[in-house]
């Protein structure tokens, strides 16, 4: 115990020193064979340093990880990383401690009655394989934007090219799928054209329902730092709740939930009315679009003329927008004037506020559209940029295509040519990949939580690297019902006990972060790599190995899908001498770098949509590279910062200034959309008079599975709360610390009140963070979702609020 | 800070740099962790008479964070009966017995905010429970003063953090300008909440117990009127 306490003390001391900005690092051999250019240091110290992207959010900061005696003992911001330049956020400085929570899962556990008993890995793998073998169509896999790229590649291939099933989805469905449909609808290809460099070049930064001061603090610091150096930068917060971001903004435009669409249309209306839209840019690079009422499910809609577009916008006068949104008409005019001024450099940022929206695709399209219409696109600082919340939502899910309708490299299962392509690249027989999309997240869990004889045709569900028991909306319907169902089998690969493992039938202990090799892809198309640095505890093993081991067991059981065209196992990897390495045996798994092999296979998928990735070893040398990464004549590899812009993007041809080379309309033009404002599916009424908004907090990352194990962060933010407007609190007769019940048509929870605290919601709104596993706000939220992206809306539903007297009774 | 710093990395890691800066503490990094408990000299360190003397003087005079409303230290040590009443009265278990290393003060009530700070109850049950009258309502509820180490505090280093100002139970004791917290020393009561909640690696709050507390007023006015100027909202 004492030695352990000393370790911890040393750990904190070192963290403290790194936080003080000391540049400390030594040269050391990493696990992999390729040497790394590390920070300069005197060497000879017992601490070995290596690089890794931070485990937490989608910003993609790099950290230096100090390892001593097989333990991570220190973390420092990586000054060589362009993303963070040595800075970290409060979570990042503590990231090393996520490995050492006291309750790490270290052995496979099978449910027996109300509890779990330890079993061997062989038994666990065999059990999973046999369940899948018995009913492959009734098996689904639910993954994550925290899957490494290798893990996503393995799971996607296992499901789509092995089992021939598209029932694989990931939690980015809950997080950024509306951003995907927005990019696809406007540009014909996913992911932002710009990058973080826009934050250094813009002079207007508009945050749409976005709170980067808490959720992407390192990025926000880049902007605040510019201002501190005396640069002029106008920060505008368009939101429904005052946040820590608002504190730094010159303009705060508070709108009624859902009316962001009206504001965006109001800006477009102003551009047309003032004649300040960019006629040159639009005439060269844009077409106009609207939804086709005869085919409402078609995300790509139908063309409209400029006159039709102008007519559709006609109602969105500043006064009308004010009446819908509550934002004063003169502020709408102000926004219109800003966009109308081409001398400005305007960057729009958004994250969950626009994505977790039943009209998420529509508002994403509209923000792109006002940038296109005003020509604020394609110059450094002029960019509509979505941020992601997970470290590899882009890298593993959007790019590898681990969603139920996608294939790797921007392909879709519905497209026959795409399927043939992928079957060839994966070397599996033609026809192996199914054409029909699998279940998206909400539907997958609905099917899993419906009795098998009542249409619930998913019986076995394997969850990796995510915690749906806390994050799904409407948990009573989509998750908790599983507890009472017979014949349903939930497999959870996890690192700590969570709300999901609570209902798991089989718990598999996983290796995490620097306990395994990995690659992530961040919000700005930057692919990052790291090596395994320490051993996982107990019997914890890589998620990727788990997938491959189950696939191999199925192969042994005679499942034809686990064979490729050559009759070999689909995850066959050979060493330099051509010998097959039995990577499905854990003790042999690290005989080769499986991550490198999976990545090199996946890399061949990426050129189709010009998302070219460099060879694995280039990422070993770099602090991430932004795709497309294209080989140069001298054999070096060059990343791309500004996509579609002739001055930077190698795929723009003929000296064009801008070229949308994956245009929906096949004419190198992007689409400017008209999408009307519509009411949300559930609005406050007499019975449920408040809007409920949910979200994250700075100190905890998502469900707190990792950050909740870090004592500093837990002390700083121990439990969830509800933010109330002071007037609403007065009407309810509650003060700070009093407990209120938040109740919707779906569920209720009790929470202490915080007034004028971290954030300040508008009158008639409440805000609750979702990190606290002891108070699950998602038992209250709504599972209504966007019809195109299938992303649920966690930001608005109707609730009522009641004071809970100390005796706990509300009535 | 800078890459060409003359300070060796090994020294940084071992805390040999901060030590001298903080004026004689042997190991500043460790002291930051446990401000009330300086650690013994590293084993194997050569004996150093001057240093040993300084250390011993330091330990004898080391200020102790008393519960609110405490009388001057000599009077406190003379009057406190170690009856345990304040320890039991505290609803947050913030008051603990001073450990042996506090020598003369061992066994008397103190607060270690890293473990549990004083949450500044409006009715101060600790004072109300004090029979010998070494905790008094007619003395200020000021236990010490917090300082923010600007080389460690996250907003001062350029990243976002707002925890201390949000959790501080004394209105106006922490002012935030341009996102950076500053302690208003006259208002701060030294309750230690900011130190307790600070998530900066190594903790950015240094808490200095009051070195000189006022003596007890001559007349026995104990318990007459709760001191109001330092009272704060009930903590959550």
Interface residues (C-beta under 8 A of the other chain):
Chain A: X9 X12 X13 X14 X15 X16 X17 X18 X19 X20 X21 X22 X23 X24 X25 X26 X40 X41 X42 X45 X47 X87 X88 X89 X90 X93 X94 X213 X214 X217 X218 X220 X221 X224 X225 X228 X244 X247 X248 X698 X699 X712 X713 X715 X716 X717 X721 X735 X736 X737 X752 X754 X757 X758
Chain B: X1 X2 X3 X5 X7 X8 X9 X10 X12 X13 X15 X29 X30 X32 X33 X151 X152 X154 X157 X158 X159 X160 X161 X162 X163 X166 X178 X179 X196 X197 X198 X199 X200 X201 X202 X203 X233 X234 X235 X236
